[in-house]
Amino acid sequence: MSDVLSVDEYLRGRETLRRRELDWGVVREPPAPLSRHQLLVTRLTCELELHVRSEGLGLVLVSPVDVILDAERGLVVQPDIVFIANPRRSIVRGQIWGAPDLVVEVLSEGTARRDRTTKLDWYDCYGVRECWLVDGDSRQIAVHQCGATRHVRVYGSAAAVRSDVLPNLRMNADGLFED
């Protein structure tokens, strides 16, 4: 196997619960997230799944799940949480072949800079409609609208988070950041 992998070579590898991404053909394997990170992922997943399921809106999936943004150029990411709306469920074929409607990245010390810059740019470029960057240290959720109307709304721990992708969602951020 060469240092640069195709998406097919990457996907033929052994199934693993380790977080792995393919960054222009190069495999990245960051260390496992800390427990605080995983607590936020769990709480957010529960909130989103409850809302999405009760409204019959689509699928909520949690990492590790491969999201193939660019098969030709070898770009595969594993956001912490993804939502795919029912009309677009056909992109889920073992992996997710295309941009989810919503991605959530819980920031960690080792990933925050990359999540806020490189990955946010990829999500915007490849058609993700909305990206949440969740910062446990500042107790804030930045909701980024991607595409032509690119803008950001930042919610503190006392605010009710609103989403253009999930317009009926009313999630209070307070409970997410409780220790």
N, C-alpha and C positions, 0 to 999 in steps of 0.2 A: 504494500500500500504506500502511495506517495504522501508527501507532506501536505499537499493540497488535494482535498477530496471533492468529488462531485456529490450532489445531493443523493444520488442513487447509492454511492459507496457509503456515505454517512448513514443512510437509512438501512442498509444491509448489516450494519454493525449489531452487536448483541443488544437486546433490550436492557435498559438500565433505569433505575430510579434516580441516578445522578443527573444533575442539571448539566446539559451540554448544549452548546450552540455551534452553528457553522457560520463563521465570520469570513465571507468571501472565500470559502473552501478550507479554512483553517479551523480546526476544532478548538473550542474554548471550554474548559471545565473548571468553573470557579468552585471554591470550597462550599460546603453545605452552609446554608444561611443559619444565623443564630436563632435561638428560641423566640426572642421578641419579634423578629421578622416573621417567623412562622405563625405566631399568635395573631398578628395583624392579617396575614393571608387567610388564616382560618376564619376569623371574624368577618372579614370582607366577603369571603366565599359564601358563608352562611347567609349573610344579608342579601347578597345578589341572587343566590340560588332561590331563596324563599320568594323574593319579588318576581323573578323571571318565571318560576314555576307557577306561582299563583295567577300570573297574568297570561300564561301560555305563550311566552315571547320567543323562546329559543333555548340555547344551550349555554351553560356556564361550565367551564373546564378549568382545572387548576394544574399548575406545573408539577412535574415535568410533562409537557405536551409540545410536540414540535409544530411550529408555525413556519411553513415554507413561504417566505416572502418573494424569493427570486430563485427558482430552481436552476436556471441557466447559469447564474453567477455564483451560486453556492451560498445563499443567505437563508439561514434557518435560525429562528429565535425561540426562546421559551419564556414568554412573559409569565408573571406569577399567576395571573387569572386572565381568562379570555371569555368574551361573550360573543356568540354568533346568533344573529336573528334568524327566525324561522325561514324567511324567504331565501336565505343564503346558506342553509344547512348543507347543501350539496358540496360545499368546500371541505366538509369534514369527511375524509376518506382514509381512515386509519390515522392520518395526521391532518393538520389543517393546511389546505393548499390555497393560500391567499390570505388577504388581510381580514382579521376579525373585525367586528363592528366596534368593539370596545376592548382595550387591554388595560390591565392594572399592573403597575410595577411598584412594589414596596421597596423603598430605598434602603440600601445597606451601605455601610462605610466603604466597602470595596467596590460597589456598583453604582453609587449615586451619580457620580460625574458622567459615566457612560450612559446611564438611563436618561439623564436630563439632556444629553446632547445627541450622541450618535444614535441611540435607539429611538428617541423621540423623533429625530429627523427621518429615520427609516420608516417609522409608523406613518408619518405624514406623507412621505414620498410614495409608499406602497398602498395607500388607501384606507388605513385605519381611520374610522370616523372620530373616535374619542380615546384619549389616553389619560389615565389617572396616575399621578405620581404621588405616592403616599409616604410622608415623612414622619416617622415615629418620634424623632428627636424634637422637631418643631411642632408636632401634633397638628399637622396640616395635610390637606389633600388638595393638590393642584389638578384641576380638571381642564385638560387641553383639548380644544376643538381643533381637529385637523382639517386639511383641505383648504379650499378657497377662503373660507371664513375663519381662518386660524386665529384663535384667541385663547386666553386662559382665565379661569376663575379659581381663586384660592379660598378654601374653607378652613377656618380654625376649628378647634375641637368642640366649640359650642354651636357651630352652624349646622344647618340641615343641608346636606350635599344634594345638588341637583345635577341631572344629566340630560343632555339633549338626546342621547341614544335611548335612554330609559326615562322618558319624560314624567311618568307617574311615580318614579322612585322618590321617596322622602326618607333618607337615611340620616340619622343624627350621628355625627362624627364622635360625640362624647364617649359612647360605649366602646368604640373601636380602640381608643387610646387608654382605657383603664388598665392599670397594672395588675 
